[in-house]
Amino acid sequence: MLEVRGLEVHYGGICAVRGVDLDVAAGEKVALIGANGAGKTSTLKAIARMLPARGSVKLEGEAIEHAPPHTLVRKGFALVPEGRGVFARLSVLENLEMGAYVRDDKAAIEADIERVFGLLPRLKERAGQTAGTLSGGEQQMVAIGRALMSRPRLLLLDEPSMGLSPIMVDTVFDVIRQVVQDGVTLLLVEQNARLALSLCDRGCVMDGGEITLTAPATELLDNPAVRAAYLGE
Ligand code: ATP
């Protein structure tokens, strides 16, 4: 579904992503883990065309590295950015409606809003509340719910656990688990490597702007070097 070759991101003189190759098959769930500053967020943003980058990115065989970023949503691509990026002054419901802006099938949009509310009942209770006044975890749910409103086939999630209490992290990851059970392909960037690997099929370890190790998630969870470096053992 996603094929990345030779991805490079430079910030001035700094090379943050150094020739990353990455494949994600349809329906697969892949975690990108690594230390702070390893280049995970830059990789995700470059794939989503939110950063200038070198290299090739193909979505279902179609080159997208020159596609205007807003056209990616129509191609089934949704990114939930680090920091969530909800529309703080809009209500929860309006945020969800914004997620469907590329669609004009009103009845189906209504049905999808109900589906998101079913997955995220907290949002239904707060449908009329301004998103900026929600807790961090609730805002993360809005960001995920908004992404689902475009009916993505490929979901890119950047650090969904960031800044959340342990209970909220569990809630948010339960939601992500349910979403991917429906067959959505996932590329997840996450500081909490144990959580990410417990959810995903495969993990890629990033270090110094490169992917240094790719393996099934269960293997990485058992790998002594990974355990020592990323799983706090
Ligand atoms: P974290 O887990 O801390 O978010 P990360 O693995 O996602 O880290 P990136 O945010 O991609 O890493 O950053 C990779 C490198 O690029 C870091 O050294 C960072 O300082 C640098 N960097 C990121 N954004 C910028 C920017 N806008 N300008 C300059 N350097 C940047």
Residues whose N, C-alpha, C, O or C-beta is under 5 A from the ligand:
A	BS01	ATP	Y11 A16 A35 N36 G37 A38 G39 K40 T41 S42 T43
